[in-house]
């Protein structure tokens, strides 16, 4: 920790120009604070900053897990994408989708387009997939008038707060994610897999260890993934799954009843233990309480950029009023499950 503080002070000193005030200010009071705030000026390129300070930025991410860039001139989608290209090694397409999004640029998307009165629970992006982005970046093109924050939480702290017996059960069994397509509820399989070719879907499923079953035009998939992972650089254990999102208890009671009626007693998505047995409601209540206890919420400001280590840090969305356009890009693919 002291070593990182010294490096931060050195970085700040290096940015001083001929006795003038530094155009970029790096928060140094608490190196582990989430998010780490880096303030720029309207004249200082964020793309240039992340290129020049790639090593320090990586250390910031591995310590706090997230960096909030504020005050930089990131005034367009193209500028945001340029920033992402310079701080994320290889942008990824949004394959195996679980939520609706609109593409705004090359591998730049809107954040999840759910109704504005609904919250989105904290989660790591693609933690249900065989591989996931190591970094994810958000951009406040149009901050909401009220609410609409992107809450974040440190998965290391979530892991530590969950009772050992619950954690061990998840670790030993894993999580099974079940998706049902073709009922006119949730995404279609064409949207989720980005193709209208059933054989293309089957190839993707085989390549990504996803079981699939067709019933006419309807498709059911099942995939078992680890519930935790070990960060490949820091070596720390992290709570890393979306069981609490896919589980029926994440749905309002009226939506749950309506979906079951439409789908003959089924739901478009479910989470079970990896052996197919139900996950207890009480267990997920403790998981959600752990997220809530460590959650960090901050208001968006216009042109903010938030860069997260997607393994260490979860993100979500608060309900909001008025227009809201938060864009997202992700990349730096992982090597797969590491637990």
C-alpha positions in Angstrom: 0.0 0.0 0.0 2.8 2.4 0.9 4.6 1.6 -2.3 1.5 2.5 -4.3 1.0 5.7 -2.4 4.6 6.7 -3.2 4.1 5.9 -6.9 1.0 8.0 -6.9 2.8 10.9 -5.4 5.6 10.5 -8.0 3.0 10.5 -10.7 1.4 13.6 -9.5 4.8 15.3 -9.2 5.6 14.3 -12.7 2.5 15.9 -14.1 3.5 19.3 -12.7 4.5 21.6 -15.5 6.9 24.5 -14.9 5.5 25.3 -11.5 1.9 25.5 -12.8 -1.0 23.6 -11.3 -1.1 20.0 -12.5 -3.7 19.4 -15.2 -4.4 16.0 -13.8 -5.0 15.2 -10.1 -4.7 11.6 -8.8 -6.5 11.0 -5.5 -3.8 9.7 -3.1 -5.4 9.8 0.3 -6.6 6.2 0.2 -5.2 4.0 -2.6 -7.8 1.3 -2.0 -10.8 3.7 -2.2 -13.4 2.7 -4.7 -13.5 4.3 -7.2 -10.1 5.9 -7.4 -10.8 9.4 -8.7 -8.5 11.0 -11.4 -9.5 14.6 -12.3 -8.4 16.1 -15.5 -8.9 19.5 -17.3 -10.8 20.3 -20.4 -7.4 20.6 -22.3 -5.9 17.3 -21.3 -6.4 14.2 -23.4 -7.6 11.2 -21.5 -6.4 8.9 -24.3 -3.0 10.3 -23.9 -3.1 10.0 -20.1 -4.0 6.4 -20.1 -1.3 5.7 -22.7 1.4 7.5 -20.7 0.4 6.0 -17.4 -0.6 2.5 -18.3 1.5 0.9 -15.5 0.2 3.1 -12.8 -3.4 2.6 -14.1 -3.0 -1.1 -13.8 -1.8 -0.8 -10.3 -4.7 1.4 -9.4 -7.1 -1.2 -10.9 -5.6 -4.1 -9.0 -5.7 -2.2 -5.7 -9.0 -0.3 -5.7 -10.6 -2.2 -8.6 -12.0 0.9 -10.3 -11.0 4.3 -11.6 -13.3 7.3 -12.2 -12.0 9.8 -14.7 -13.7 13.2 -14.3 -13.2 16.5 -16.1 -11.5 15.2 -19.2 -12.7 16.3 -22.6 -14.5 13.1 -23.6 -17.3 14.7 -25.6 -18.2 12.0 -28.2 -18.6 8.3 -28.7 -15.6 8.2 -30.9 -13.4 9.8 -28.2 -14.7 7.4 -25.6 -13.9 4.5 -27.9 -10.4 5.8 -28.4 -9.9 5.9 -24.6 -11.1 2.3 -24.4 -8.8 1.1 -27.1 -5.9 2.7 -25.1 -6.7 1.1 -21.8 -8.4 -2.2 -22.8 -6.4 -4.8 -24.6 -8.8 -5.9 -27.4 -12.4 -4.8 -27.3 -15.0 -7.6 -27.3 -18.3 -7.9 -29.1 -21.4 -8.4 -27.0 -22.0 -12.1 -27.7 -24.1 -14.5 -25.6 -26.3 -11.6 -24.6 -28.5 -11.7 -21.5 -29.9 -8.1 -21.8 -31.0 -5.7 -24.5 -28.5 -3.2 -25.8 -28.0 -0.9 -28.8 -24.7 -0.7 -30.6 -23.5 2.9 -30.8 -20.1 2.3 -32.4 -17.6 -0.5 -33.1 -17.9 -2.7 -30.0 -19.4 0.2 -28.1 -23.0 -0.3 -26.7 -25.6 1.3 -24.6 -25.8 -0.1 -21.1 -28.7 -2.4 -20.4 -31.9 -1.0 -21.7 -34.4 -2.0 -19.0 -37.3 0.2 -18.0 -36.1 3.2 -16.0 -38.1 2.3 -12.9 -36.3 -1.0 -12.4 -33.0 -1.5 -10.6 -30.4 -3.9 -12.0 -28.6 -5.9 -9.4 -24.8 -5.8 -9.0 -23.0 -8.3 -11.1 -19.7 -9.0 -13.0 -20.2 -8.8 -16.8 -20.4 -12.3 -18.4 -19.6 -14.2 -15.2 -22.1 -16.8 -16.6 -19.9 -17.3 -19.7 -16.9 -19.6 -20.2 -14.6 -16.5 -20.6 -15.3 -12.9 -19.7 -13.8 -9.4 -20.2 -11.1 -8.5 -17.7 -11.9 -4.8 -18.1 -15.1 -2.9 -18.6 -15.5 0.9 -19.2 -18.6 3.1 -18.9 -19.2 6.6 -20.3 -21.8 9.2 -19.2 -22.8 10.7 -22.5 -26.1 11.9 -21.0 -26.2 11.7 -17.2 -29.7 11.1 -15.7 -31.6 14.0 -14.2 -32.4 11.9 -11.1 -31.0 8.6 -10.0 -29.6 6.3 -12.6 -26.3 5.7 -10.8 -24.1 2.8 -11.6 -23.5 1.2 -8.2 -20.3 -0.7 -7.8 -19.1 -3.3 -5.2 -15.8 -5.1 -4.6 -16.2 -8.8 -5.1 -13.3 -9.6 -2.7 -15.3 -8.0 0.1 -18.5 -9.7 -1.0 -16.7 -13.1 -0.8 -15.4 -12.3 2.7 -18.8 -11.4 4.0 -20.6 -14.5 2.9 -20.8 -17.2 5.6 -18.2 -19.9 5.0 -20.8 -22.7 4.9 -22.8 -20.9 2.2 -19.7 -20.0 0.2 -18.4 -23.6 0.4 -21.7 -25.0 -0.9 -21.5 -22.7 -3.9 -17.9 -23.4 -4.5 -18.4 -27.2 -4.4 -21.5 -27.2 -6.6 -21.1 -24.2 -8.9 -24.0 -22.5 -10.6 -26.2 -23.8 -13.4 -27.7 -21.0 -15.6 -30.8 -22.0 -17.5 -32.1 -19.9 -20.4 -35.4 -20.5 -22.3 -35.9 -18.8 -25.6 -38.8 -18.6 -28.1 -41.7 -17.8 -25.7 -41.9 -14.2 -26.6 -40.5 -13.3 -23.2 -37.1 -11.8 -22.6 -34.5 -11.9 -25.5 -35.0 -14.2 -28.5 -32.3 -16.7 -29.2 -31.5 -14.8 -32.4 -30.8 -11.7 -30.3 -28.9 -13.5 -27.6 -26.5 -15.3 -30.0 -26.4 -12.7 -32.8 -27.6 -15.1 -35.5 -30.7 -16.5 -37.1 -29.0 -19.8 -38.0 -29.8 -22.6 -35.5 -26.6 -24.5 -36.5 -24.6 -21.4 -35.7 -26.2 -21.4 -32.2 -25.4 -25.1 -31.8 -21.7 -24.5 -32.8 -21.4 -21.7 -30.3 -23.0 -23.8 -27.6 -20.6 -26.7 -28.2 -17.6 -24.5 -28.3 -18.6 -22.8 -25.0 -19.7 -25.9 -23.0 -23.4 -25.0 -23.1 -26.0 -27.8 -23.3 -28.9 -27.1 -25.7 -32.3 -28.6 -26.5 -34.7 -27.6 -29.2 -38.5 -28.1 -29.0 -39.6 -26.8 -32.3 -38.7 -23.1 -32.4 -38.1 -23.0 -28.7 -34.6 -23.4 -27.3 -33.4 -24.3 -23.7 -29.8 -23.9 -22.7 -27.9 -25.0 -19.6 -24.4 -24.1 -18.6 -22.5 -24.8 -15.3 -19.9 -22.3 -14.2 -17.9 -21.6 -11.1 -19.3 -19.5 -8.3 -16.0 -17.9 -7.4 -12.8 -17.2 -9.2 -9.2 -16.2 -8.3 -7.9 -13.0 -9.9 -5.1 -14.0 -12.3 -2.8 -11.2 -11.2 -3.6 -10.4 -7.6 -4.4 -14.0 -6.6 -7.4 -12.9 -4.5 -10.6 -14.9 -4.3 -13.7 -13.1 -5.6 -17.4 -13.9 -5.5 -18.1 -14.2 -9.3 -21.5 -15.4 -10.4 -25.0 -14.1 -11.3 -27.0 -16.6 -9.4 -28.9 -13.8 -7.6 -29.8 -12.2 -10.9 -31.0 -15.4 -12.7 -32.8 -16.8 -9.6 -36.7 -16.4 -9.5 -36.4 -14.3 -6.3 -34.9 -11.5 -8.4 -38.3 -11.0 -10.1 -41.2 -9.0 -8.6 -44.0 -11.3 -7.5 -46.4 -10.1 -10.2 -43.8 -10.5 -13.0 -43.0 -14.0 -11.7 -46.6 -15.1 -11.8 -47.2 -13.6 -15.2 -44.1 -15.3 -16.8 -45.0 -18.6 -15.3 -48.5 -18.3 -16.8 -47.2 -17.4 -20.2 -44.5 -20.1 -20.2 -46.5 -23.1 -18.8 -44.9 -22.9 -15.4 -41.4 -22.1 -16.6 -39.3 -18.9 -16.5 -37.1 -17.4 -19.2 -34.0 -17.7 -16.9 -33.2 -19.6 -13.7 -30.2 -20.3 -11.5 -29.7 -23.6 -9.8 -26.7 -25.2 -8.1 -24.5 -26.9 -10.6 -25.9 -30.3 -9.8 -29.4 -29.1 -10.8 -30.8 -28.7 -7.2 -32.5 -25.5 -6.2 -30.6 -22.6 -4.6 -32.2 -21.8 -1.3 -33.9 -18.3 -1.0 -32.2 -17.8 2.4 -28.7 -18.3 0.9 -29.3 -15.7 -1.8 -30.7 -13.3 0.9 -27.3 -13.4 2.5 -25.5 -13.0 -0.8 -27.6 -9.9 -1.6 -27.0 -8.5 1.9 -23.2 -8.9 1.3 -23.5 -6.9 -1.9 -25.6 -4.2 -0.2 -23.1 -3.9 2.7 -20.2 -3.0 0.4 -22.0 -1.1 -2.4 -20.6 2.2 -3.5 -22.9 4.8 -5.2 -21.8 8.1 -6.8 -23.7 10.4 -9.1 -22.7 10.6 -12.8 -21.4 13.8 -14.2 -21.4 14.6 -17.9 -18.5 12.9 -19.8 -17.4 10.8 -16.7 -15.5 7.6 -17.7 -15.5 4.7 -15.2 -12.9 1.9 -15.8 -13.4 -1.3 -13.8 -11.5 -4.5 -13.3 -14.5 -6.7 -14.2 -13.2 -9.6 -12.1 -12.8 -7.6 -8.9 -15.7 -5.2 -9.2 -19.4 -5.7 -9.8 -21.7 -3.0 -11.3 -25.5 -2.5 -11.4 -28.0 0.3 -12.1 -30.3 2.4 -10.0 -33.8 3.5 -11.2 -33.9 6.9 -12.8 -36.0 9.7 -14.2 -35.4 11.6 -17.4 -33.1 10.8 -20.3 -30.0 8.7 -19.6 -27.3 7.5 -22.0 -24.5 5.5 -20.4 -22.3 3.7 -22.9 -20.1 0.7 -22.3 -17.2 -1.1 -23.9 -15.4 -4.2 -22.6 -12.5 -6.4 -23.5 -9.2 -8.0 -22.5 -10.6 -11.6 -22.6 -9.9 -13.9 -19.8 -8.5 -17.4 -20.3 -11.6 -18.9 -18.8 -12.5 -20.2 -15.3 -9.7 -19.9 -12.9 -11.2 -21.0 -9.5 
